Amino acid sequence: MTTNLKGKTALVTGASSGLGVDFARELAQLGANLILVARREDMLRTVASDITKQFGVTVDVITQDLSEKDAPQRLYDQIKAGGKQVDVLVNNAGFGLFGEFVDLDWQRERNMLELDIITLVHLTKLFVGDMVGRNFGHVLHVASIGAYQPSPLYASYSAAKSFVLNFGEALNYELKATKVRSTVISPGITATEFLKVAGQQATLYQRMTMMQSPDVARIGIKAMLKGRSSIVPGLLNTVTIWSNRLMPRRMSAAVGYRLMKTA
């Protein structure tokens, strides 16, 4: 297990708040220099300043909307032009949308799918190729426990995260002959901006199972550095996915609907 990232560079997407900030802090604590990417420049620079002061690592910030067409390629080209190499990629950028599928705005839903799937795969394609060439690297993809079951009211989002889970695990197997690893973390509800952005009020179930962002980030980075294929943080989240595996899928969908229904 790698426990020292001194001299390595980690790229964290969606790094202006929530899990992105805490992934960055965990990596900085291990000595990694950082490249932080997000849309909100003021918040991103505040995060960078705080991390530099606390951990003494170099932190570069890049303001970019990764849901835009060709944004991953532009980001990759900018990093390469700056003479940097990425040793750790944290695919954290993404968001969810709550509601009946027929009622959701298509453009927002399309942007979500673009960011949660296409951007993630494109960034992985670009940076993992370089990692394999150097025979070293780690990628951490952020999925969701919704990836393990049909999730009414989060139909498109949970389907996207199922893609991330299967993609990340399959990639890790493909890379087994190298020293590059692909890890998927599938959190349950976490104390971040997720629900606000998704447009949902927390249900009783979500309040009962909610984890703190620093704890989730710590578990994810630890699993990544161990080279694990995937990890579900938290005992209650683990129980949830195993319970779903024992149910018929129709029943799993019905239970998921009841747990997410807010009124």
Backbone bond lengths (Angstrom), bond angles and torsions (degrees), N, CA, C in turn:
res aa  C-N    CA-C-N  psi(-1)  N-CA   C-N-CA  omega(-1)  CA-C   N-CA-C  phi
1 M - - - 1.465 - - 1.524 110.36 -
2 T 1.329 116.47 129.48 1.458 121.73 175.05 1.524 108.95 -75.57
3 T 1.321 117.00 126.88 1.465 119.67 177.46 1.517 112.15 -122.47
4 N 1.323 116.62 -4.29 1.458 121.13 -179.22 1.523 108.65 -127.51
5 L 1.322 116.31 117.21 1.463 121.29 179.73 1.523 111.42 -108.93
6 K 1.327 116.68 19.65 1.461 120.67 -179.09 1.529 109.98 -58.42
7 G 1.327 115.55 128.51 1.452 121.02 -179.08 1.514 114.21 87.40
8 K 1.334 117.28 -9.69 1.458 121.50 176.91 1.531 109.42 -89.51
9 T 1.327 115.95 162.40 1.464 121.12 178.96 1.521 109.69 -121.28
10 A 1.329 115.68 130.91 1.462 121.85 179.51 1.522 110.13 -115.36
11 L 1.312 116.04 132.57 1.462 123.06 175.48 1.521 108.29 -102.82
12 V 1.329 116.23 123.40 1.464 121.49 -179.98 1.517 108.51 -120.58
13 T 1.324 117.12 121.48 1.464 120.69 176.95 1.527 109.72 -94.13
14 G 1.332 115.21 156.59 1.464 119.25 -176.70 1.509 111.45 61.28
15 A 1.345 115.60 43.89 1.470 120.90 -166.99 1.519 114.48 -97.58
16 S 1.327 118.89 11.57 1.467 119.64 -176.55 1.522 113.25 -89.09
17 S 1.333 118.14 -11.78 1.466 120.13 -179.08 1.522 109.88 -161.41
18 G 1.333 115.31 170.52 1.453 121.78 170.79 1.512 115.10 57.30
19 L 1.326 115.17 -136.48 1.461 120.74 -177.01 1.518 112.47 -59.37
20 G 1.335 117.23 -35.40 1.460 119.87 -179.95 1.515 112.16 -58.07
21 V 1.329 116.33 -43.52 1.466 121.05 178.03 1.523 110.28 -62.88
22 D 1.309 116.59 -44.16 1.462 119.68 -175.57 1.523 112.53 -74.09
23 F 1.328 117.91 -32.87 1.469 119.12 170.79 1.527 109.88 -60.79
24 A 1.327 116.08 -44.39 1.468 120.74 -179.74 1.526 111.06 -61.08
25 R 1.312 117.12 -42.45 1.458 121.05 -179.42 1.536 111.23 -65.38
26 E 1.325 116.40 -41.84 1.468 119.95 177.98 1.525 111.05 -61.21
27 L 1.323 116.54 -43.08 1.466 120.88 -179.59 1.523 111.53 -67.78
28 A 1.332 116.36 -40.21 1.467 120.35 178.27 1.524 111.05 -63.81
29 Q 1.320 116.09 -37.23 1.466 120.28 178.76 1.529 111.38 -62.55
30 L 1.332 116.25 -27.40 1.466 121.39 177.89 1.520 112.36 -88.66
31 G 1.345 116.44 3.01 1.461 120.97 174.53 1.509 116.10 98.88
32 A 1.335 117.81 1.29 1.464 120.16 -177.22 1.523 111.53 -74.94
33 N 1.327 116.33 137.85 1.457 120.63 165.57 1.525 108.01 -76.40
34 L 1.320 116.39 154.51 1.460 119.91 -169.31 1.518 113.12 -124.80
35 I 1.323 114.73 147.33 1.460 122.87 163.83 1.522 105.58 -121.37
36 L 1.320 116.07 115.19 1.460 121.49 -176.42 1.522 109.82 -106.54
37 V 1.325 116.25 132.59 1.460 121.78 -176.71 1.523 109.73 -126.81
38 A 1.333 115.71 132.93 1.465 121.85 175.04 1.526 108.36 -168.35
39 R 1.335 116.13 175.20 1.465 120.98 -179.64 1.524 112.35 -83.90
40 R 1.333 117.86 -31.88 1.466 121.98 -169.62 1.529 110.39 -93.59
41 E 1.314 115.54 98.11 1.466 121.08 -170.50 1.523 112.62 -63.50
42 D 1.325 118.15 -44.88 1.466 120.35 -177.67 1.528 111.07 -59.58
43 M 1.320 116.29 -46.67 1.463 120.20 179.60 1.523 111.16 -65.11
44 L 1.319 116.13 -38.98 1.461 121.12 -179.42 1.528 111.00 -63.30
45 R 1.324 116.43 -42.66 1.469 120.13 -179.40 1.529 111.31 -69.14
46 T 1.309 116.99 -34.16 1.465 119.96 175.96 1.523 110.68 -64.32
47 V 1.325 116.39 -44.91 1.468 121.14 177.25 1.525 110.40 -59.43
48 A 1.335 116.39 -46.38 1.466 121.12 -178.96 1.520 111.50 -60.69
49 S 1.326 116.28 -43.99 1.461 120.75 -179.56 1.523 111.29 -62.93
50 D 1.323 116.45 -44.47 1.465 120.96 -179.66 1.530 111.38 -62.42
51 I 1.330 116.60 -43.30 1.467 120.43 -178.57 1.524 111.11 -67.59
52 T 1.327 116.91 -41.77 1.468 120.34 178.82 1.523 111.03 -60.47
53 K 1.334 116.04 -44.75 1.464 120.34 -179.81 1.521 111.77 -63.53
54 Q 1.327 117.15 -40.50 1.456 119.88 -175.10 1.521 113.46 -79.30
55 F 1.343 116.99 -38.68 1.466 119.45 -171.05 1.526 114.23 -113.31
56 G 1.333 118.07 -11.72 1.456 121.00 176.59 1.515 115.15 70.33
57 V 1.328 117.08 22.85 1.466 120.45 178.24 1.527 109.43 -98.69
58 T 1.325 115.82 164.10 1.461 121.07 176.26 1.524 109.34 -82.24
59 V 1.323 116.34 130.80 1.466 120.70 179.87 1.523 109.46 -127.94
60 D 1.314 116.28 116.93 1.461 122.34 173.69 1.519 108.92 -100.49
61 V 1.323 117.15 144.67 1.458 120.92 178.06 1.524 109.55 -119.83
62 I 1.314 115.42 141.40 1.462 122.57 176.34 1.520 107.56 -131.56
63 T 1.317 116.13 120.01 1.458 121.00 179.04 1.523 108.93 -90.22
64 Q 1.316 116.23 116.56 1.460 119.60 -177.78 1.527 110.69 -159.04
65 D 1.326 116.06 140.75 1.458 122.34 173.13 1.522 107.38 -89.66
66 L 1.303 116.42 104.94 1.459 120.93 -173.21 1.522 113.54 -75.39
67 S 1.338 117.37 -5.52 1.462 119.10 175.68 1.526 111.79 -82.49
68 E 1.341 117.22 -9.56 1.461 120.52 179.57 1.528 110.80 -73.40
69 K 1.324 114.76 150.07 1.458 120.20 179.96 1.529 110.32 -59.54
70 D 1.312 116.09 134.53 1.467 124.23 178.17 1.530 113.59 66.51
71 A 1.344 118.33 9.69 1.468 119.94 178.14 1.531 112.17 -59.87
72 P 1.337 119.88 -41.54 1.471 118.74 178.11 1.527 112.76 -59.24
73 Q 1.324 117.00 -41.32 1.464 119.71 179.62 1.522 110.92 -65.58
74 R 1.340 116.86 -41.13 1.470 119.95 178.81 1.521 110.62 -63.78
75 L 1.326 116.86 -40.49 1.462 120.96 178.49 1.525 110.34 -63.73
76 Y 1.305 116.75 -47.02 1.468 121.43 178.99 1.522 110.96 -58.64
77 D 1.330 116.46 -46.59 1.468 120.61 -178.80 1.524 111.39 -63.42
78 Q 1.342 116.87 -39.06 1.464 120.82 179.68 1.527 110.95 -65.18
79 I 1.318 116.38 -41.93 1.465 120.13 179.59 1.526 110.75 -66.34
80 K 1.317 116.80 -43.56 1.470 120.52 179.04 1.527 111.22 -64.13
81 A 1.345 116.26 -40.34 1.470 120.16 179.72 1.521 111.37 -63.93
82 G 1.346 116.86 -27.78 1.453 121.49 178.20 1.518 113.25 -83.08
83 G 1.318 117.20 2.42 1.461 120.89 177.31 1.516 114.64 77.90
84 K 1.324 117.39 18.36 1.467 120.97 -178.76 1.523 110.64 -97.36
85 Q 1.322 115.65 150.46 1.458 120.51 169.25 1.523 108.24 -122.46
86 V 1.310 116.25 139.03 1.460 121.76 -176.76 1.528 109.37 -97.25
87 D 1.324 115.25 120.25 1.464 121.74 179.31 1.523 112.24 -97.57
88 V 1.331 115.85 -26.46 1.464 122.14 179.58 1.521 108.07 -132.63
89 L 1.321 116.82 127.69 1.464 122.34 176.62 1.516 108.85 -116.98
90 V 1.332 116.44 122.99 1.462 121.01 175.36 1.523 108.01 -110.17
91 N 1.329 115.51 106.23 1.463 122.19 179.06 1.525 109.24 -83.79
92 N 1.332 114.95 80.89 1.453 120.65 -175.68 1.526 113.01 -102.54
93 A 1.331 118.85 -24.27 1.462 121.34 -176.33 1.525 110.68 -59.67
94 G 1.321 115.73 134.18 1.458 120.58 179.07 1.512 110.36 163.33
95 F 1.317 116.28 167.47 1.461 121.02 175.82 1.519 108.86 -156.25
96 G 1.335 115.66 167.08 1.456 121.39 178.15 1.511 111.12 -119.76
97 L 1.325 115.83 164.72 1.462 122.26 175.67 1.521 108.54 -130.01
98 F 1.330 115.52 128.96 1.462 122.20 -177.76 1.518 109.89 -101.23
99 G 1.327 116.10 137.07 1.458 120.04 174.42 1.516 112.27 141.25
100 E 1.332 114.88 171.68 1.460 120.28 175.98 1.531 108.97 -62.73
101 F 1.321 116.50 135.65 1.461 121.54 -177.44 1.527 112.07 -53.53
102 V 1.333 117.48 -42.55 1.471 120.51 -175.95 1.521 112.23 -69.50
103 D 1.328 117.73 -16.85 1.465 121.07 -177.04 1.526 113.59 -96.60
104 L 1.317 118.11 -14.95 1.464 120.35 -174.91 1.525 111.15 -74.57
105 D 1.328 115.32 143.92 1.461 121.44 177.13 1.529 109.55 -67.22
106 W 1.341 115.98 127.54 1.456 119.14 -174.49 1.519 112.82 -64.60
107 Q 1.325 118.30 -40.82 1.457 118.91 -176.65 1.529 111.35 -63.83
108 R 1.336 116.89 -40.84 1.474 119.50 176.86 1.527 110.47 -65.26
109 E 1.329 115.63 -39.89 1.459 119.37 -179.81 1.529 110.59 -65.78
110 R 1.316 115.72 -41.15 1.469 119.28 178.27 1.526 110.90 -63.37
111 N 1.346 116.99 -42.51 1.466 120.30 177.32 1.527 111.01 -60.15
112 M 1.343 115.48 -40.04 1.465 119.81 178.14 1.525 110.84 -61.47
113 L 1.327 116.59 -47.39 1.463 120.47 -179.13 1.524 111.34 -65.58
114 E 1.313 116.36 -37.37 1.469 120.61 177.29 1.526 110.54 -60.67
115 L 1.336 115.81 -46.86 1.463 120.52 -177.35 1.525 111.94 -72.50
116 D 1.331 115.98 -44.70 1.464 120.35 -173.42 1.525 113.28 -74.18
117 I 1.337 117.04 -24.91 1.468 119.84 -177.53 1.531 112.27 -116.94
118 I 1.335 116.70 -63.90 1.469 120.34 -170.96 1.526 111.54 -64.10
119 T 1.339 116.46 -47.66 1.466 119.51 179.39 1.522 111.10 -59.95
120 L 1.324 116.24 -44.62 1.470 120.59 -179.19 1.528 111.26 -60.05
121 V 1.321 116.41 -46.18 1.463 119.66 -178.86 1.525 110.97 -67.36
122 H 1.333 116.78 -41.26 1.461 120.30 -178.20 1.532 111.02 -64.84
123 L 1.331 117.15 -45.73 1.463 119.87 177.45 1.529 111.01 -60.05
124 T 1.320 115.54 -42.04 1.461 119.66 179.23 1.523 110.71 -62.96
125 K 1.313 116.45 -44.18 1.468 121.02 178.63 1.531 110.98 -56.68
126 L 1.335 115.88 -45.90 1.460 120.73 -176.20 1.528 112.24 -67.47
127 F 1.325 116.43 -49.36 1.465 119.30 -171.88 1.528 113.51 -84.40
128 V 1.326 118.10 -32.24 1.465 119.25 -179.81 1.524 110.97 -67.85
129 G 1.323 116.90 -32.41 1.466 118.78 175.45 1.517 111.94 -57.16
130 D 1.333 116.07 -43.25 1.468 120.33 177.25 1.525 111.32 -66.93
131 M 1.342 116.23 -40.29 1.466 119.86 179.93 1.524 111.14 -61.35
132 V 1.311 116.48 -43.41 1.465 120.46 179.44 1.530 110.20 -63.16
133 G 1.330 116.29 -38.15 1.462 120.08 177.47 1.521 112.56 -61.14
134 R 1.339 116.76 -33.43 1.476 121.24 178.37 1.525 112.05 -92.71
135 N 1.339 116.03 -9.01 1.467 123.60 -177.11 1.525 112.27 58.90
136 F 1.319 115.42 40.86 1.471 120.90 173.34 1.521 109.06 -159.39
137 G 1.326 115.49 138.47 1.454 118.62 172.76 1.520 112.30 161.90
138 H 1.322 114.29 160.14 1.461 121.82 177.09 1.521 108.89 -135.54
139 V 1.335 115.47 139.96 1.460 121.25 172.80 1.520 107.97 -126.51
140 L 1.325 116.04 132.02 1.459 121.70 175.42 1.524 108.11 -118.30
141 H 1.334 116.37 119.66 1.459 122.45 178.54 1.527 108.78 -104.16
142 V 1.319 117.23 136.25 1.460 121.01 178.40 1.524 109.34 -97.36
143 A 1.333 116.12 114.13 1.461 122.08 175.83 1.530 108.26 -106.44
144 S 1.316 118.14 -134.27 1.465 122.46 -177.50 1.522 107.83 -168.37
145 I 1.338 117.15 155.04 1.467 117.71 173.60 1.525 110.25 -64.75
146 G 1.332 117.00 -18.87 1.463 120.13 173.60 1.511 112.78 -62.43
147 A 1.333 117.06 -16.27 1.466 121.18 178.15 1.519 112.07 -67.07
148 Y 1.333 117.24 -19.57 1.455 121.50 -173.35 1.522 113.88 -93.39
149 Q 1.329 117.84 -0.57 1.458 119.73 -176.36 1.526 110.18 -155.89
150 P 1.344 117.67 157.88 1.461 118.99 169.80 1.523 108.48 -66.30
151 S 1.330 117.21 131.75 1.467 121.26 -173.00 1.522 110.86 -124.55
152 P 1.341 117.83 84.88 1.459 119.99 175.70 1.527 110.85 -54.92
153 L 1.312 116.39 144.10 1.467 127.15 -175.87 1.531 111.87 79.89
154 Y 1.314 116.26 -10.54 1.466 122.35 168.43 1.533 108.57 -133.58
155 A 1.328 117.03 39.76 1.466 121.36 -169.18 1.526 112.75 -57.38
156 S 1.331 117.10 -52.92 1.469 120.05 -177.62 1.521 111.32 -70.04
157 Y 1.330 116.02 -40.24 1.465 120.25 -177.88 1.521 110.98 -64.01
158 S 1.327 117.01 -48.63 1.467 119.08 -177.92 1.526 110.83 -66.23
159 A 1.336 116.73 -34.15 1.465 119.67 176.35 1.527 110.63 -64.97
160 A 1.330 116.21 -39.88 1.468 120.31 177.03 1.524 110.78 -62.01
161 K 1.322 116.31 -41.39 1.462 119.57 -179.49 1.528 111.99 -71.71
162 S 1.339 117.24 -28.25 1.465 119.73 172.02 1.520 110.08 -62.90
163 F 1.329 115.77 -39.92 1.465 120.28 175.53 1.527 109.99 -59.30
164 V 1.336 116.44 -48.24 1.468 120.70 -178.05 1.527 110.66 -59.51
165 L 1.325 116.49 -44.21 1.464 120.56 -179.44 1.527 111.16 -60.64
166 N 1.316 116.63 -49.95 1.462 120.19 -178.19 1.524 111.95 -68.24
167 F 1.320 116.66 -39.67 1.460 120.81 177.73 1.527 110.92 -61.71
168 G 1.325 116.61 -49.46 1.459 120.62 -176.55 1.509 113.18 -64.08
169 E 1.340 116.70 -41.24 1.464 119.96 179.30 1.528 111.42 -69.05
170 A 1.331 116.55 -40.78 1.466 119.89 178.91 1.528 111.04 -64.61
171 L 1.334 115.68 -41.73 1.462 119.65 178.94 1.522 110.95 -61.87
172 N 1.315 116.83 -40.80 1.464 119.57 179.71 1.531 110.84 -59.72
173 Y 1.326 116.10 -39.06 1.467 118.97 178.25 1.523 110.55 -66.51
174 E 1.334 116.89 -42.05 1.465 120.18 179.16 1.528 111.90 -60.47
175 L 1.327 115.91 -29.94 1.465 120.86 -176.04 1.526 113.43 -90.10
176 K 1.334 117.48 7.35 1.466 120.35 -170.34 1.528 113.54 -60.91
177 A 1.329 117.86 -24.90 1.469 120.43 -179.91 1.525 112.40 -84.02
178 T 1.330 116.92 -0.95 1.461 121.84 -179.47 1.525 109.95 -114.63
179 K 1.331 115.18 179.44 1.462 120.69 173.97 1.527 110.78 -102.86
180 V 1.325 115.25 30.17 1.469 122.20 174.13 1.520 107.45 -109.14
181 R 1.327 116.55 136.33 1.456 120.16 -177.65 1.530 111.16 -128.96
182 S 1.335 114.55 144.42 1.465 123.29 178.01 1.519 108.01 -118.26
183 T 1.326 116.71 121.40 1.465 122.86 -176.35 1.519 109.59 -123.37
184 V 1.326 116.58 140.77 1.466 121.77 176.95 1.519 108.96 -114.81
185 I 1.322 117.18 128.37 1.458 121.55 171.35 1.523 108.10 -107.78
186 S 1.329 115.88 131.76 1.467 121.72 -176.85 1.526 109.61 -120.13
187 P 1.337 117.09 83.97 1.463 119.83 -178.37 1.525 111.72 -74.12
188 G 1.327 114.72 157.59 1.451 120.03 163.69 1.521 107.50 -86.15
189 I 1.318 116.12 -157.55 1.462 118.82 -178.85 1.527 109.36 -65.40
190 T 1.308 115.04 134.45 1.462 122.59 -175.08 1.519 108.67 -127.51
191 A 1.324 116.77 148.73 1.472 121.42 -177.33 1.525 110.15 -73.42
192 T 1.332 115.54 79.04 1.464 123.32 178.06 1.525 107.99 -136.01
193 E 1.342 116.31 -165.84 1.461 121.09 177.39 1.523 112.62 -82.17
194 F 1.319 118.40 4.76 1.460 120.91 -170.86 1.526 112.84 -54.14
195 L 1.331 117.26 -52.15 1.463 120.13 -176.13 1.527 111.76 -64.00
196 K 1.323 116.73 -39.37 1.465 120.68 178.99 1.520 110.86 -61.10
197 V 1.325 116.43 -46.37 1.468 120.73 179.86 1.524 110.60 -67.28
198 A 1.335 116.70 -38.51 1.467 121.00 -178.44 1.522 112.30 -70.58
199 G 1.342 116.71 -24.13 1.455 120.53 -179.24 1.515 113.27 87.77
200 Q 1.330 116.73 35.97 1.457 121.16 -178.49 1.516 111.24 -127.62
201 Q 1.327 115.99 142.53 1.455 121.90 168.46 1.527 107.88 -86.87
202 A 1.315 117.10 139.22 1.466 120.60 -177.80 1.524 110.88 -62.08
203 T 1.321 116.41 133.02 1.456 121.66 175.26 1.528 109.57 -83.72
204 L 1.328 116.30 170.61 1.463 120.73 177.64 1.527 110.30 -59.28
205 Y 1.321 116.74 -43.87 1.466 120.99 178.66 1.524 110.77 -58.98
206 Q 1.321 116.94 -44.24 1.466 120.13 -179.29 1.522 111.53 -66.01
207 R 1.319 116.45 -39.23 1.471 118.91 178.78 1.524 111.08 -66.24
208 M 1.321 116.29 -34.72 1.464 120.30 -178.89 1.531 112.01 -71.90
209 T 1.324 116.73 -32.84 1.470 120.22 -174.14 1.526 113.29 -103.16
210 M 1.326 117.77 -0.10 1.466 120.90 -174.71 1.529 111.66 -61.59
211 M 1.332 115.58 132.29 1.459 121.92 176.05 1.519 110.28 -106.34
212 Q 1.314 116.40 158.86 1.457 121.54 177.06 1.528 109.66 -83.95
213 S 1.314 115.16 141.35 1.462 121.38 -175.80 1.535 113.49 -56.40
214 P 1.338 120.44 -45.53 1.474 119.33 179.93 1.526 113.15 -59.40
215 D 1.335 116.79 -35.01 1.468 120.13 179.43 1.525 110.99 -67.39
216 V 1.334 116.26 -43.25 1.466 120.55 179.08 1.527 110.30 -63.10
217 A 1.329 116.09 -44.71 1.469 120.38 -179.50 1.523 111.21 -61.68
218 R 1.313 116.85 -42.37 1.471 121.01 -179.37 1.532 110.53 -61.67
219 I 1.324 116.12 -44.09 1.467 120.82 179.23 1.529 110.60 -63.84
220 G 1.330 115.96 -41.56 1.460 120.09 -178.94 1.516 113.27 -64.92
221 I 1.325 116.70 -46.28 1.469 119.96 -179.70 1.524 110.74 -65.77
222 K 1.318 117.10 -39.60 1.467 120.55 178.40 1.526 110.67 -61.67
223 A 1.339 116.80 -45.21 1.469 120.68 179.21 1.523 111.13 -64.35
224 M 1.323 116.44 -40.01 1.464 121.34 178.91 1.523 111.21 -60.37
225 L 1.324 116.26 -47.48 1.462 120.24 -177.07 1.527 112.31 -70.96
226 K 1.325 117.10 -20.95 1.467 120.94 173.21 1.523 111.66 -80.31
227 G 1.346 116.36 -10.69 1.458 119.94 -178.90 1.511 114.09 79.55
228 R 1.336 117.11 20.19 1.458 120.03 179.83 1.522 110.81 -68.14
229 S 1.312 115.78 148.52 1.461 120.99 179.29 1.524 111.20 -72.66
230 S 1.329 116.98 -40.82 1.463 120.14 179.34 1.520 110.05 -158.90
231 I 1.318 114.96 161.42 1.463 122.17 -178.77 1.521 109.06 -150.16
232 V 1.319 116.26 139.61 1.466 122.44 171.34 1.520 106.52 -113.97
233 P 1.337 118.62 114.10 1.461 120.33 -176.71 1.530 112.02 -78.78
234 G 1.312 116.18 138.44 1.457 120.75 173.62 1.518 113.09 94.04
235 L 1.338 116.23 135.07 1.465 121.56 -178.49 1.523 111.94 -62.28
236 L 1.341 117.51 -45.37 1.463 120.03 -177.80 1.526 111.47 -64.78
237 N 1.321 116.94 -36.97 1.464 119.56 177.00 1.525 111.06 -66.24
238 T 1.327 116.28 -39.37 1.465 120.34 178.06 1.520 110.88 -64.50
239 V 1.327 116.45 -42.94 1.470 120.67 177.10 1.526 110.34 -61.07
240 T 1.335 116.32 -40.19 1.466 120.63 -179.92 1.521 111.69 -59.39
241 I 1.334 117.09 -47.84 1.472 117.77 -176.24 1.524 111.50 -70.59
242 W 1.326 117.77 -34.69 1.462 118.91 178.35 1.520 111.11 -70.83
243 S 1.323 117.32 -34.46 1.466 120.47 175.42 1.518 110.47 -63.01
244 N 1.326 116.13 -41.68 1.461 119.95 179.49 1.519 112.05 -64.41
245 R 1.306 116.86 -34.57 1.463 120.01 179.31 1.526 111.99 -66.54
246 L 1.323 117.07 -25.42 1.462 121.25 -179.48 1.523 112.51 -85.45
247 M 1.330 117.34 -14.61 1.468 121.48 -178.31 1.526 111.37 -90.98
248 P 1.348 117.57 151.64 1.463 119.28 164.68 1.528 108.69 -58.75
249 R 1.329 117.28 147.02 1.465 120.02 -174.73 1.528 112.30 -61.85
250 R 1.320 117.46 -34.74 1.465 119.34 178.09 1.528 110.48 -62.72
251 M 1.322 116.32 -41.48 1.462 120.17 177.72 1.523 110.53 -66.64
252 S 1.327 116.68 -39.57 1.463 120.57 178.48 1.521 110.86 -59.88
253 A 1.332 117.06 -41.69 1.463 120.92 178.02 1.524 110.91 -64.20
254 A 1.328 116.80 -41.02 1.467 120.64 -179.67 1.527 111.26 -65.10
255 V 1.331 116.10 -42.51 1.467 120.09 178.22 1.524 110.04 -64.70
256 G 1.325 116.65 -43.57 1.458 120.37 178.36 1.517 112.40 -59.21
257 Y 1.320 116.10 -40.11 1.467 120.37 179.11 1.527 110.67 -62.99
258 R 1.317 116.85 -45.49 1.467 120.32 -179.62 1.530 111.69 -63.65
259 L 1.314 116.83 -38.16 1.463 120.11 -178.92 1.525 112.49 -70.94
260 M 1.337 117.24 -27.91 1.468 121.19 -178.53 1.520 113.03 -93.47
261 K 1.341 117.29 -19.29 1.464 120.83 -176.14 1.518 109.64 -66.45
262 T 1.339 116.12 125.67 1.468 120.36 -175.85 1.517 113.15 -98.83
263 A 1.319 118.72 -14.18 1.472 120.54 -179.65 1.518 109.51 -152.66
